[in-house]
C-alpha cells in the first residue's frame, strides 16, 4: 500500500507541475512514472488492480488529475 501511495503522490506532484516543467516535460515525467508502475505493479499488493487505472493511456490530463486526487484522498484516509 505504501508503494501505491508513493506513486499516487508522485503522480499528483507531476500533474500539479510544482516544478514548472513545460508540457513535454510533464508528459515525459508522467510517462516515466507509468512505466515504473507498469513494471512494478505487483509491489502495490492488493492495490495492484487500481494501478491499471493509471497505466492505461490518458485521455485527458484533467481527468487523470481527478483520478489521482481521488485515489490520494482515499489512500490517506485508509492509512491514518
KOLDRENRO-366240 format. One record per atom (N, C-alpha, C, CB): z negated, y negated, x. Coordinates in steps of 0.1 Angstrom, whole numbers, padded with zeros to 4 digits, always signed. Last residue first. Glycine has a CB too. Layout:
BEGIN
ZYX/...
end
This chain:
BEGIN
-0078-0064-0045/-0091-0071-0045/-0101-0063-0053/-0089-0085-0050/-0055-0050-0048/-0061-0049-0035/-0075-0056-0035/-0052-0054-0024/-0045-0057-0073/-0050-0043-0071/-0057-0041-0058/-0038-0033-0073/-0038-0084-0069/-0048-0080-0079/-0053-0066-0077/-0041-0080-0093/-0018-0083-0050/-0031-0090-0047/-0042-0086-0057/-0028-0105-0047/+0002-0069-0063/-0005-0062-0052/-0018-0069-0048/+0004-0062-0040/+0008-0088-0083/+0004-0075-0087/-0004-0068-0075/+0015-0066-0091/+0018-0109-0066/+0006-0111-0075/+0000-0098-0079/+0010-0119-0088/+0040-0096-0055/+0030-0101-0047/+0017-0103-0055/+0034-0114-0040/+0056-0091-0078/+0050-0080-0071/+0039-0084-0062/+0061-0072-0063/+0062-0117-0085/+0055-0109-0094/+0049-0097-0087/+0065-0104-0105/+0076-0126-0062/+0064-0132-0065/+0055-0124-0075/+0066-0146-0071/+0099-0109-0062/+0089-0109-0051/+0076-0114-0055/+0095-0116-0039/+0111-0116-0086/+0106-0103-0085/+0096-0102-0073/+0118-0093-0082/+0117-0143-0080/+0109-0140-0092/+0103-0126-0090/+0116-0141-0105/+0135-0139-0059/+0122-0147-0057/+0112-0143-0068/+0125-0162-0056/+0156-0126-0072/+0148-0120-0061/+0135-0126-0059/+0157-0119-0048/+0164-0147-0089/+0158-0135-0094/+0150-0127-0084/+0170-0126-0100/+0173-0166-0070/+0162-0169-0079/+0156-0157-0085/+0167-0179-0089/+0194-0152-0058/+0182-0155-0050/+0170-0158-0059/+0185-0166-0040/+0210-0125-0074/+0207-0140-0074/+0194-0142-0067/+0207-0145-0089/+0213-0100-0066/+0223-0106-0075/+0222-0121-0076/+0222-0100-0089/+0210-0080-0037/+0205-0091-0045/+0217-0096-0054/+0199-0102-0037/+0213-0044-0036/+0218-0058-0033/+0214-0068-0042/+0234-0057-0033/+0181-0027-0033/+0194-0029-0039/+0200-0043-0037/+0194-0026-0054/+0156-0031-0022/+0167-0026-0013/+0181-0028-0020/+0165-0011-0010/+0138-0039-0041/+0142-0048-0031/+0154-0044-0023/+0130-0050-0021/+0136-0016-0057/+0140-0029-0063/+0144-0040-0053/+0128-0034-0072/+0127+0003-0039/+0141+0004-0043/+0145-0009-0050/+0143+0015-0053/+0100-0001-0038/+0108-0007-0028/+0122-0007-0031/+0105+0001-0014/+0090+0014-0058/+0091+0000-0061/+0100-0007-0050/+0077-0007-0062/+0088+0039-0045/+0099+0037-0056/+0101+0022-0059/+0095+0045-0068/+0067+0035-0029/+0080+0036-0023/+0091+0035-0033/+0081+0049-0015/+0040+0034-0036/+0049+0023-0040/+0063+0024-0035/+0042+0010-0035/+0028+0055-0024/+0031+0057-0039/+0040+0045-0043/+0018+0058-0047/+0040+0046+0007/+0032+0056-0001/+0037+0056-0015/+0017+0052+0000/+0054+0032+0025/+0048+0025+0014/+0040+0034+0004/+0059+0017+0006/+0067+0048+0042/+0054+0043+0047/+0047+0035+0036/+0056+0033+0059/+0091+0053+0031/+0081+0063+0030/+0067+0058+0034/+0085+0076+0038/+0107+0031+0040/+0101+0030+0027/+0090+0041+0024/+0111+0031+0016/+0121+0025+0063/+0107+0029+0064/+0099+0030+0051/+0099+0020+0073/+0146+0018+0058/+0144+0028+0068/+0130+0033+0068/+0148+0022+0082/+0142-0002+0039/+0150+0010+0035/+0147+0021+0045/+0165+0006+0035/+0128-0021+0053/+0122-0015+0042/+0129-0002+0038/+0122-0024+0030/+0147-0029+0072/+0135-0023+0076/+0128-0015+0065/+0125-0034+0081/+0166-0039+0055/+0170-0028+0063/+0157-0021+0068/+0178-0033+0075/+0152-0061+0044/+0157-0050+0035/+0160-0037+0043/+0169-0054+0027/+0149-0076+0067/+0138-0071+0061/+0141-0059+0051/+0130-0082+0053/+0176-0083+0072/+0169-0075+0082/+0156-0069+0076/+0165-0084+0094/+0181-0098+0049/+0189-0085+0051/+0181-0077+0061/+0203-0088+0056/+0165-0120+0054/+0162-0111+0042/+0169-0098+0044/+0167-0118+0029/+0177-0130+0076/+0163-0126+0077/+0160-0116+0066/+0154-0138+0076/+0203-0136+0066/+0201-0127+0077/+0187-0122+0078/+0205-0133+0090/+0196-0156+0046/+0203-0143+0042/+0201-0133+0053/+0218-0146+0040/+0185-0175+0062/+0177-0169+0052/+0183-0156+0048/+0176-0178+0039/+0208-0182+0078/+0195-0177+0084/+0186-0170+0074/+0188-0188+0090/+0225-0192+0058/+0229-0180+0066/+0217-0174+0073/+0240-0183+0077/+0211-0215+0050/+0214-0204+0041/+0217-0191+0048/+0225-0208+0031/+0188-0223+0077/+0199-0226+0068/+0202-0214+0059/+0212-0230+0076/+0151-0225+0076/+0164-0219+0080/+0176-0224+0071/+0163-0203+0080/+0124-0234+0074/+0136-0243+0072/+0149-0237+0078/+0133-0255+0079/+0102-0220+0071/+0105-0224+0085/+0118-0232+0085/+0106-0213+0094/+0100-0213+0045/+0089-0222+0050/+0093-0227+0064/+0076-0215+0051/+0115-0200+0024/+0121-0206+0036/+0112-0217+0042/+0134-0213+0031/+0109-0184+0004/+0104-0197+0003/+0109-0206+0014/+0088-0197+0004/+0121-0161+0014/+0127-0167+0002/+0122-0181+0000/+0125-0159-0010/+0103-0155+0035/+0117-0157+0038/+0123-0165+0026/+0124-0143+0040/+0078-0152+0021/+0080-0163+0032/+0095-0166+0034/+0073-0158+0044/+0085-0130+0005/+0081-0143-0001/+0083-0154+0009/+0066-0142-0006/+0089-0111+0025/+0100-0115+0016/+0097-0128+0010/+0102-0104+0005/+0063-0109+0035/+0073-0113+0044/+0085-0118+0035/+0078-0102+0053/+0050-0099+0012/+0046-0112+0018/+0057-0118+0027/+0032-0110+0026/+0063-0075+0010/+0064-0084-0001/+0060-0098+0004/+0055-0080-0013/+0054-0063+0034/+0069-0065+0032/+0070-0076+0021/+0076-0052+0028/+0027-0061+0030/+0032-0069+0041/+0047-0072+0039/+0030-0061+0054/+0026-0044+0008/+0021-0058+0006/+0027-0066+0018/+0006-0058+0006/+0035-0021+0020/+0043-0027+0009/+0039-0041+0007/+0041-0019-0004/+0014-0016+0038/+0027-0018+0043/+0036-0025+0033/+0033-0004+0047/-0007-0012+0020/-0008-0024+0029/+0006-0027+0035/-0018-0022+0040/+0000+0012+0008/+0000+0000+0000/+0000-0013+0009/-0012+0000-0009/
end
